[in-house]
Amino acid sequence: METTMKSTVQPNKQQLLNRLKRIEGQVRGVHQMVENDRYCVDILHQVSAIQSAMNKVSLALLEDHTHHCVAKAIKDNKGEEAINELMDVMKTMTK
C-alpha cells in the first residue's frame, strides 16, 4: 500500500474519531471474547459488526474526499490525476 505525504483537514473529523473510538472498543471486546473462550459464532458476529463499522468509516472518508479533494482538483485542472487516485483507492477497498 502506497502512502503519500499529502494532507487535508477532515471536514467531519470529530464524527470519524468518534466512530473509530467505538470500533476500538469493539475490537477490545472481541479480544476479551477470545481470551474468555466465548462461542465462535458470537465472536464472528462481533467481527462482522467491526467490518461493517470500518466500511462506514471508509465510505465517509471516500465521500469527503470526492466532494472536497477531487472536486477541487477538477476545478484546478488536475482532475485526471485525482480521478486516477480515487479509482486506485476504490480498487484497493473492494479487494
N, C-alpha and C positions, 0 to 999 in steps of 0.2 A: 504494500500500500504506500503510495507516494503522498508525502505531505508537502505543503507549500508554506512559505513564510508570509502569506497574505493574512490580513486581519480585518475584522469588521466589528462594529457594535451590533450585538444581537438585539433586535427590536423587542423581543419577548423573553429577554434574558431571565427575569425572575421566574416566569412560568416554567421555563426549561429547567432551571435549577431546582425548583420545587418538584417537578416530575422526576428528575434524576435522584433527588433525595429519597423519594418514595420507592424508586426502583432499588436504590441501595439497601433500603430497609427490607425489601422483598428478597433480595439476594442473601442478606444476612439470615433471614428467616429460613430460606432453603438450606443454607449451610447448617443451621441448627437442626433442621429436619433430618438431614443426612447423618449428622452426629448422633442424633437420638434414635436412629434406625426406624424412622417413620416409613409408612407404607409407600412403595414406589409410585403408585398411581397418584397419591396425594402430592408427592414431590413433583411429578410430571405436570400436574395441573398448575402448580405454582410456577414452574419453569415456563410453561405456556403463557401464563399471565405476564411474566417478566418480558418475554419475547414480544408480546403484544404491546406492552408499555414502551419498549425500546423502539418498536416500529412507529408508534405515535410520535416519539421524540424525533426520529429520523424524518418523518413526513413534515413535522412542524418546521424543522430546520430547512428542509428542501423547499417548502413553501416560502419561507422568509428569504431564502437565497434567491429564488426565482423572482419574487416581487421586488427585491431590492437590488442585489448584486447583478443579476442577469439583466434586469430592466435598465439599470444604469449603464452597463456595458453596451447594450444595444444603442442607447442614446448617444454614447461616446464613440460610436462606430467600431466597437470591439466585440460585437455580438457573436461573430463566428467562433472566436476563442471561448467566450463564456458558454455558448451553447454546447461546444465540444466538451468542455469541462463538466457541464451539467449532465450530458449524456454518459460520460465516463463514470461519474459517481452513481448515476441511476443503474448502470450496468453492474457496478460493484454491489449495490444494495439488493439487487434482485438475484444474485447468485445463490 
